[in-house]
């Protein structure tokens, strides 16, 4: 494993410092009998990563591959630059080297396309969930926002002529929806609906 891992994206990575959410997928297949030691290590590195500037959160998915436990960690960062700093940090490098004896295939990392960061493939899946399922979950998250956020903002917008301006009011309502969806509701929804979103692919693997 190289000490520095470059951030690349086949869809065109953002230049360092640009304010867009970037998703890092880390896959670790664990040697037999090392699950407990790995989970203790995982708690430590998740804590360290959580304190890193630009870190927005992490989801950990447990699965199986080739008879061994497979842990897929999905980390989200505010920018490509923030992600690169984490990948190059001495803290991460030391922790990954410490975990190396526990890993069957080493430290496998990839950067997901920004446009699909909500629906990162889980476990050993090769592709994101079907787009119609992505659309259903997105609708279930956004529809309540479009109904409730204008009602919540309504009394406030009426207090001031500037706030009641159509452009200003639309901007505030849209900003509220985007922040709520990106940072709170969509991550929760993807975890909640993960079994359903992955079900079709699981069935495909069972077919002869």
N, C-alpha and C positions, 0 to 999 in steps of 0.2 A: 504494500500500500504506500503510495507516495505521501510525503509529508504535506503537500499542498494539492488540493483538488480543485480544478477550475470549474466555474459555473458556466454551463453551456446549455443551450436550448435549441432544438432543431426548428423551432418556430420563430427564432429571432429573439435572443435574450436582450433585456433592457440594458442600457449603458449603466455602469456603476453610479449609484446615487439617485437614480430615478425612482420616484415614489410609486411603486407598484408592488403588489403582494407577490412574493415568490415562494414556491412550495418545494421543499426538499424532501425526497423520499429516501429513507434509510432502511435497508433490508438486512436482517441478521438471521441466519440459520444456525441454531444452537446445537453444539455437540451433545450426544446422549449423556444424560445425567448431570448436565450443567445448567439446567433451567433456573434453579434457585439462585445460584451464583450470578447468573446473567440478570435476573430480575432485580437483585440488589444493586448491581452495577447500573442498570437502566434507571432506577430511581435517582441515583446520584447524578447521572448525566442530564436527565430531564430537569432536575433542580438547577444545575449549572446553566443549561441552555435558557431556562426561564428567566434568568437574571441578565441575559445578554441583550445589549441595546438593539432594538428593532425586532426582537422575537415576539411573535403574536400568539403563539400557542402550539400545542402538539397533540396529536391523536396517536394512540398506540393500538395496533390491531394484532391479535394473536391468531396464528393459524398453524397448519401443518404442511410440510413439503418433504417428500422422500422419507417419511417416517420420523422426521425431526421437527422440533418446534421452529416456527418461522415468525419473527417479530417484524412487523412493518410499522415504522415510525414516520408520521407525516408532520413535518415542521413547517410553519409559515413565518415568513419574515417580511418586514415592511419594504425592503428593497433588495436588489441584487447585491449591492455593496454590503449591506448588513449580513446577508447570507455568506458572502465571501469571507468577511471578517471572522465569522463563526467557524467556517471550514478551515481557515488558516490559523486559528488561535492555538496557542500552546496548551490551553486547558483541554480543548477537544482532542488534540493530538495525543496527549498523555493518557486521557481516558480511553481512547480507542485502542492504543497500544496495550493498555492494561487488560482490555476485553479480548484481545486477539486470541489467547489460548482457548477461549470459550466458543469461538466462532468456527463453523464448519467450512464456510466459503469466504471468510474475510468480511471487511466492511464495504457493503455495496450501496452506493449512493447514486441518485439521479435527480435532476430538476424537472418538475412537471411543467407542461405548458401553462402559462398564466391564465389563459382563457378557460381552463378546466380545473382550476385549483380547488373549487368546491367539491368536485367529484373525482378525487384522486383514486386510481385503482387500488383496491385493498388486497392484502395478503399477497398471493402469488398470481393474481389476475393480470392478464396481459393488456387488457383494454378497459376503459372506463365503463360504467353502467350504460345500458341502452339510453339513447338520447330522449326517448319518450318518458322514461322514468325520471331522468334529470329534469325534464320539463314539468312533470307532475309535482315533484318536490319543490321546485322553484315557484310554481304557482301557489302551492299551499303556504309557502313562506311569504311571498310578496303580496298576495291578495289581501290578507288581513291588514297589512301595513297600509295599502292604498285606501282601505276603508277607514281605518282608525286614526292614522297620523294626521290627516287633514282636520278631523274632528278635535283632536287634542290641541293642535296649533290654532284652531279657529278663534277662540276667545283672546289669545295673545295677539294675533295678527290684527284684530279689530281695535287694539289699544292705541295704535300709532298709524298715521297715514303712510309713513315710509314702509312699515312692515306689511301693510295691506296692499302695497303695490303688487301687481300680478307677478312680475318677474322675481321680486324679492321673496314673496310668499311661496312661489313655486320652488325657488332655490332652497329655502329653509326646509320645506316639506320633503323634497327629494334628498337633500343631504341627510336628514334624519332617517329616512328609509334605507339609504345606502349604508350608513354606518351601522344601523341596527342589524340589517341583513348580513353584512360581511363579517362583523365581529362577534355577533351574538347568535342570531337565529339560524343562519345557514349552517354553521358548524354543529349546532345542536341537532338540527334536522337531519344532517347527513349521518350523524352517529345514530340517531333514533331509527332512521329508515335503512341503515346499512344492510341488515339481513334481507330485506325485501329487494333492495337495489342489486344485491349480489346474487339473488336466488336464481335468476334465469341462467347465469353463467355456470352456476353449480349444477343445474340440471343438464346443461349442454355437455359437461364433462362426463356425465353418467350415461349418455347415449352411446350406443355402439358405433 
